[in-house]
Amino acid sequence: MPFLVRNLAPGPAVFTDLANNIALEWQGAGDPNGDDIQQVPDGLADNVNFLRSVTRGIFVVEEATEEMQAKLTASGEAWRRRNEAQAKAAIDTLEKGKDADFVTAPCVAPGPRGGDCGVDVIVRHKHKGEKPPLCDRHAHLGSQLVLIELDKMVDGVPVTKWIIPTIGEAAPSAVTTP
């Protein structure tokens, strides 16, 4: 006994089963002529690709026997459980600790024409002051830079900057970071 299936997609949808010589076309959801609903043969209830379309929300079964509704519901629930388990596993891999965010900091190495390089470097917020933020081009300078505290305070936190130590004044390549 055929059952009724509605297209939930905003545009036309086509389902083709070449092995059984079935080709069905629906108009977009809410079609004024009612062509977003089709009768489909019972055999599609066992078709993996059709079940996938139903469980993913492209189609919804409007009318079917109780046995067929149970089969379709079980398939949809299994798919939702798998998706929820995958989403939970992905979320569990994320660090949820304080300051686990990534931030950008300007590269503190000297620029080619004086001043600083300034290329944005991605670092973890909690590791921001542990090593100098250096772009790939200046990564080799990491052992030459030293973090110093200035006499200024911002929000109760001492202002620091990375410098290349020299005899006399600090190198002009130092960048002030709060």
Secondary structure, 3 states (H helix, E strand, C coil): CCEEEEECCCCCEEEEEHHHCEEEEECCCCCCCCCCEEEECHHHHHCHHHHHHHHCCCEEEEECCHHHHHHHHHHHHHHHHHHHHHHHHHHHCCCCCCCCCEEEEECCCECCCCCECCCEEEEEHHHCCCCCCCCHHHHHHHHHCEEEEEEEEECCEEEEEEECCCCCCCCCCCEEEC
